[in-house]
Amino acid sequence: MRVADLTWRAPVTIDCADPILKAAQTLSEAGVGSLVVVDGGRPVGIVTDRDIVTRCVAERVEPDTRIDSIMSMGVVALDADADVEELYAVFASHAIRRVPLVEDDRVVGMVTLDDAIVSTAAALNDLAGVFSRQIAFPKAGDEPAAPAVPG
């Protein structure tokens, strides 16, 4: 399965030169917890609602300060066609909760740890249903073997 198949909505981005206030408004309007910070469409950072609280409000940073002054840098992104196993490896090795998806250096999606868990749980639930039906209603001629009797 491709990581792009796990995305629920379009990514929400903000330009690196935009002010913190615009980032907070964008988070609120879009109903998301993070924004991908872009420079010319290329991802250069991520900012979360928590970043705004801990790095701005708590530190009394002016709301007209550029968002790139508080963003987390070193974005770990994946190609949108990457396999979900790569995504799981990224979550495990980088201790992050959000991974932007890119095509040709442009942000095309965002997958969160929550998205991955929900999708994986749904797939496991579907598989468990198949397994349960096969046990409860074995096909004709597929009768379970008689238990071995110690001799």
C-alpha positions, 0 to 999 in steps of 0.5 A: 500500500502507498502512503498516499492511500493513508491521507485523509485530506489535502495538506495545509501549508504556509509560506515561511515568510508569513507571520505567526498570527497567520499560522494560528488563524490557518490552523484554526480555520483548517481545523488541523494541528500542524502546517507544513512550512514551505519556501517556493512550494518546497517543504522546509519545516513544520509548525504545530499548534503546540509550537505556537503555544510553547515557542510563541505565547509562553515566550511572549514572541510577537504575533507578527514574527515570521513563522520560520523563526519558530518552526521545526526544521529538518523535515522528514518527508516521504515520496507519495508513492512510498510503501507504508513500511517506509512510513512505519520505519520513519515513525519508529526511527525519528520519533515524529508524528507527522510526515509530509508527502512529496512529489517532485519536491512539492507537498502533496499530502500529510500522513500522521501517526494517527492516520497510520494507526486508524488505517492499519486497525481498519485493515486488521479488523477486516482481516479478523472478520474473514478469519472469524467467518472461516472458523465459524463457517468452514467450507463443506468438506473442510471439517476440522480433523478429529483430535488426536487421542493419546494411545 
